[in-house]
Amino acid sequence: QLQASGGGLVQAGGSLRLSCAASGPTFSTYTMGWFRQAPGKEREFVAAIGFSTRYADSVKGRFTISRDNARRTVYLQMNSLKPEDTAVYFCAAGHWEFLAVGNVYSWGQGTQVTVSS
């Protein structure tokens, strides 16, 4: 199971850090990632971390994904937030290095991020 936290309301240019705690002893074997879904839009990839890290073009240079295998937690540090980053953010786990919506093994519940202009 995945439990996400850390969402909230922030002004444009601000920062937030999302956390996602996982249960189970095999956390370190999974590729972990973050996706987001804005109202009326499809869920989209944000970032993933397995053997390497990967980011959506829209967040490169602003967001940083990291993981602590001892704590079974993955983080998403979000800086220089923009109103278009407003969405529900979901953490996810998968077996494949190239994590995508279609191959996610387990989804966490979403956490709302709202960026005001």
SVG drawing of the C-alpha trace seen along z (x, -y; Angstrom):
<svg xmlns="http://www.w3.org/2000/svg" viewBox="-13 -35 33 43">
<polyline fill="none" stroke="black" stroke-width="0.4" points="0.0,0.0 1.1,-3.6 0.2,-6.5 0.8,-10.0 1.0,-13.2 2.2,-16.8 -0.2,-18.5 -1.6,-21.8 -2.2,-25.4 0.8,-27.5 1.4,-30.7 3.1,-30.6 6.8,-30.4 6.5,-28.5 7.6,-25.0 6.0,-21.9 7.4,-18.4 5.2,-15.4 5.9,-12.1 4.7,-8.6 5.2,-5.9 5.0,-2.3 4.4,0.9 6.0,4.2 9.6,5.5 10.2,5.2 10.0,1.4 13.6,1.1 12.9,3.4 10.1,1.2 10.4,-1.8 8.5,-4.5 6.9,-7.5 4.5,-10.4 1.7,-11.2 -0.9,-14.0 -4.4,-14.6 -5.9,-18.0 -9.7,-18.5 -10.9,-17.4 -7.6,-16.1 -6.0,-12.6 -3.6,-11.4 0.0,-12.2 3.5,-11.2 5.5,-13.6 8.6,-11.8 10.0,-8.3 13.0,-6.8 14.4,-3.4 18.0,-2.8 17.8,-6.4 15.5,-9.3 13.2,-10.6 11.0,-13.7 8.3,-15.1 9.5,-18.0 7.1,-20.3 8.7,-19.8 12.4,-19.4 14.6,-21.7 11.8,-22.4 10.9,-19.1 13.2,-16.5 12.3,-12.9 14.2,-11.0 13.7,-7.9 14.8,-6.5 14.7,-2.7 15.3,-2.3 12.2,-4.4 10.3,-2.9 9.4,-6.4 9.6,-8.3 9.6,-12.1 8.8,-14.8 10.3,-18.2 8.5,-20.8 10.0,-24.2 9.0,-27.2 5.5,-26.0 3.1,-27.4 -0.7,-27.5 -0.6,-24.9 1.0,-22.4 -2.4,-22.4 -3.6,-18.8 -4.2,-15.8 -0.8,-14.0 -0.6,-10.2 2.4,-8.1 2.8,-4.8 4.9,-1.7 5.8,0.5 8.0,3.3 9.3,1.6 12.0,-1.0 10.0,-3.0 7.0,-3.7 3.9,-4.8 0.2,-5.1 -0.5,-1.8 2.1,0.3 1.7,-0.9 1.4,2.0 0.0,0.0 -1.4,-3.4 -1.5,-5.5 -4.4,-7.8 -4.1,-11.3 -3.0,-14.4 -4.2,-17.8 -1.7,-20.4 -3.2,-23.9 -1.0,-26.7 -2.5,-30.2 -1.5,-33.0"/>
</svg>
